[in-house]
Amino acid sequence: MRTIGGALGAQAVPAFVTSALAAGTSSPAESGYATAFVVSAAVMAAAALAALAVSGSRLAA
């Protein structure tokens, strides 16, 4: 699972970063980095909640 997550993250982050180019250049704008950070943080939070749910169900059993 960790390898799959790393592979997906390695493809998704550059897509977000390069989707927002600075006007008149081929360089990414700061907003692309901010979007990539927010999306990464949201995915990390969802994964943490899923991990807590799984570990909580194991403790109850």
DAWO-V582893 format. One line per field, one symbol per residue. phi: phi as a letter, one per 30 degrees, with the letter a starting at -180 (. if undefined). psi: psi as a letter, one per 40 degrees, with the letter a starting at -180 (. if undefined). burial: 1 if it has 16 or more other C-alpha atoms within 10 Angstrom, else 0. Layout:
# DAWO-V582893
phi: ???
psi: ???
burial: ???
This chain:
# DAWO-V582893
phi: .dddddddddcddddddddccdeibccdddddddddddddddddddddddddddddddddd
psi: dddddddddddddddddedgiiheieiiiddddddddddddddddddddddddddddddd.
burial: 0000000000001001110100000001101110110000000000000000000000000
